[in-house]
Amino acid sequence: MQFSHPGRSGFRLSAVLQLREGERDKMAHALAKIKDSLLSIDHRLRSIADERSDLQKVIRHHRIGRIPIERLLDHHRYEMQLDESEYLLKRERLTLLEKSRAKREKLVEANLELKKIEKLAERERRKQERKDLLDQQKVIDDFAMATFWRQASSSFTADD
């Protein structure tokens, strides 16, 4: 939307409008990046859950018969590593959810402010258009009066 007309406030509003649109777009981009990060974390959490399930199957399979202690310890260490990864990912996910909420709130506020500025700019544009039309009408009226008086004065001089 372009608001460029000769009125000074129109140029200022146009600049403010462009600035606010840029800020809003940056916020929307940051929010999209957070959403991508959340999707990535969710994917990694599902992957950990799959690995844990596979590990449990292996552990159950090795319980049949003789159990090598070293292998059992390896499985336990690996399970602890999965637990730690899962914990860190869930913590990161909570942090990102909070950031996402805050960014969404700021984005809503930015959109509201942008709409206000757009309405103000539209009002200013209409006001300027009305002023321009009145100025044009005045010029036309002045020209019409001058033409009328010229014709009237020439008709008075022709009658004499």
Secondary structure as the mmCIF struct_conf table of DSSP 4:
data_model
#
loop_
_struct_conf.conf_type_id
_struct_conf.id
_struct_conf.beg_label_comp_id
_struct_conf.beg_label_asym_id
_struct_conf.beg_label_seq_id
_struct_conf.end_label_comp_id
_struct_conf.end_label_asym_id
_struct_conf.end_label_seq_id
BEND BEND1 PRO A 6 GLY A 7
HELX_RH_AL_P HELX_RH_AL_P1 ARG A 8 HIS A 62
TURN_TY1_P TURN_TY1_P1 ARG A 63 ARG A 63
BEND BEND2 ILE A 64 GLY A 65
HELX_RH_AL_P HELX_RH_AL_P2 ILE A 69 ASP A 159
#
